[in-house]
Amino acid sequence: MANAAIRTDQGTKHSAKDLLETPDFKALVSTRMRVSVTLLALLFISYYGYILVVATAKDFVNQRIGEGATTLAIPLGVAAIVIAFVLTAVYVFWANKKYDPEVERLKNQLKH
């Protein structure tokens, strides 16, 4: 792929190395990093937040819910897991709608 060429709006050919230097590619990498770091931070906050609450607020998480034997720790733990699934779904949705089409567009520049 190192000797693949890309065609710019002016119709001139450039190498794949030139593509790595384009503003479009740099913006794509920057956006992907920003989205990934944001979602990762939210995941860490939810997971480690749950762990910290369980470790430091035992009276709070040991509260009984309703008449059953379930404590507040159980739904909080389920919420942490659900948040992880939701964040994964958000990333997949974003990647399918924004990231992947842009990657394909840039790859097609190498083919033509």
Secondary structure, DSSP 8 states (H G I E B T S, - for coil): -TT-EEE-TT--EEEHHHHHTSHHHHHHHHHHHHHHHHHHHHHHHHHHHHHHHHHH-HHHHT-B-TTSS-BTHHHHHHHHHHHHHHHHHHHHHHIIIIIHHHHHHHHHHHH-
